[in-house]
Amino acid sequence: QVQLVESGGGLVQAGGSLRLSCAASGSIRSINDMTWYRQAPGKQRELVAGITSGDNTNYADSVKGRFTISRDNAKKTMYLQMNSLKPEDTAVYYCNAIVVVSIIPFRSYSYWGQGTQVTVSS
């Protein structure tokens, strides 16, 4: 009923930039928190950045100052602008969203995208 689709991943050299998108579709009443996670080989999944429906943001210390999270509520899309990329940023990046699918009765669920690969070469 609801799906999230990430796009924008790829191969980039260190110091380069990439913009990821996460588009939500389906039976959506509203979207609350949206977050980007990433998982590097041999590592646990970690939170990269989050944004609330009111545009409050938070970032992992490792990406602060380099990454910018944003959202376009009309398009039901979240973005992650990644600048000054480092090889350590190499990972599969996942989108997560808390989606309100019903008001009466109230129902909200956590949804995940399929992930998009980001590879930063040196």
N, C-alpha and C positions, 0 to 999 in steps of 0.2 A: 504493500500500500504506500509506503514511504521509502524512498531510496536516496542515497547520497552518492554522488559521482565526483571523484577527484580528477583533475587534469592539470597539465602544466609541468609535470616532472620530466626529467631528461638528464643528459650529460652536459656538464658545464665545467670550465676550468676554475681553479681557485681564484678568488677575487671577483668572479662573475656574479650575475644576478639571475634569478628565476622567480616567476610568479605562479603560485599554485592557486587553483580554484576548487571550490567544493559547492556543487549545485544540488539543492534539494528539490525533490519533486514528489508528487502524490497527493494524498488527502491530508493537507496541512492546514491547521487553523492558525498556528503561530509557531515560531521557533524561539526557544529560550537560549540557553548557553550553547555556544559552538566552540569547539576546541580542535587544535591540531596536535597530533601525537606523531612520534616517529620511533622506528625500531631499526637499529643498526645490527648487522650480523653479530651474533654472540652476545648481544646486549638486551636488556629488558626494555619494554616500551616505555617511553617517557613523554611527559607533557611538554610541548614546545611553546604554545601560546593559546590563550583563551579569550573569548569576547562574549559579553552578555548582550541581551536584547537592548539594553540601554547604552551599549558601546563602552562599557567598562572593559579594560584589557589587562592582561597579565602575561608575563613572559618568563621563560626559563632564563636563569642568569647567563647561560652559555650563548644565548641568541640575542640578548638585550642590546639594543643599539644597532643591530644589523637586520633584524626581521621586524616586519610590521603586519599586524593582523587587522583585518577590516571586514565589514559585511555590508551587503546591499539587501535590505529587507524586501524591497520591491521585487528583486530578482531571486530572492531566497538563495543567495549565494554568499559564501565566505571566501576570503582571499588571504594568502600569505605571501607578502612581498619579501623575498630573501635576497639581501645584498651582501657583498663582501664574503661570499661563500668560502668555506674551508673544507678540506677533505673530511674533517670530523663531522660535517653535516650530512655525509653520505648515509642514507637510510631510506626505508620505505616510510612515506608520510601518509598518515591516516586522518581522515576527517571524522569528527563525532559531533552529533547534535542532539539536544534534548528537544523533541518535537511534541507539541500539543496537537493531538489528532482529534480530540472531541472536547467540547465544553460541557455539555450535559448528556451523560455524566462526564465529569472531567477525567481525561486520560492523557497521559504523556509518557513517552518512551525514549530511551536512548537508542540512537541508530549510528551505525558505522559505515563508512565507505569501504571500497575494496583496496584502497591504497595506491599510491603512485611512487615509483622509484625515482629518487634523486641521487645522482652520482656526481661527486666533485673530484676532479682529477688534479694532481699536482704537476 
